[in-house]
């Protein structure tokens, strides 16, 4: 036996021996001592005994029986219901996602269609503007050409009347003795639509005062060019309201 169990065993044996001695000593002492009991007098009384109410015992609860098959069927039903609900949720989720994809595709299609229409309208507008620009350029070119032709015609008409005026002035000119070939002076005539000369002045001198005065006197002697009454007002305003001519008689000699 191990030494760790030896000491507790000895103590236990000693305690049992001491307990046995104490019990034996106490029994012997109680057997030798005599006790004196005094008699007691009992007084009899009539006591009416009431029947005791017997409490009914509560009925015992019957042990609850567990229907394993029913519980299993219930569990299966709950499982099938949960699976059905999950499938319905998945179906609803797929339908919602499909609806969202279709809506997104529809909006994207609408956006692309709007962009296409906007681009088409923009191209049409650019084409319209280009056509208008070309038409305007053509109209401007045509108007410019017509204006140029009209101006050329007006100028040709004006030149014919200018030649008439110069010829009339030369025929009314009295040549001074100092006049020589090559003398030229510029005259500015102010006219009214009736063809009347209201003023004449020397713009550029020929260098010979007598020649300049003779030219000026020739204009005044002509006085009026009634042919200008046939000229269009616009032509008159453009060419004859103030007419500048070079006076250079052809019959000048050295």
Secondary structure as GFF3:
##gff-version 3
##sequence-region A 1 254
A	DSSP	alpha_helix	3	32	.	.	.	ID=ss1
A	DSSP	alpha_helix	68	171	.	.	.	ID=ss2
A	DSSP	beta_strand	185	191	.	.	.	ID=ss3
A	DSSP	beta_strand	197	204	.	.	.	ID=ss4
A	DSSP	alpha_helix	209	222	.	.	.	ID=ss5
A	DSSP	three_ten_helix	226	230	.	.	.	ID=ss6
A	DSSP	alpha_helix	233	235	.	.	.	ID=ss7
A	DSSP	pi_helix	236	240	.	.	.	ID=ss8
A	DSSP	beta_strand	242	247	.	.	.	ID=ss9
###
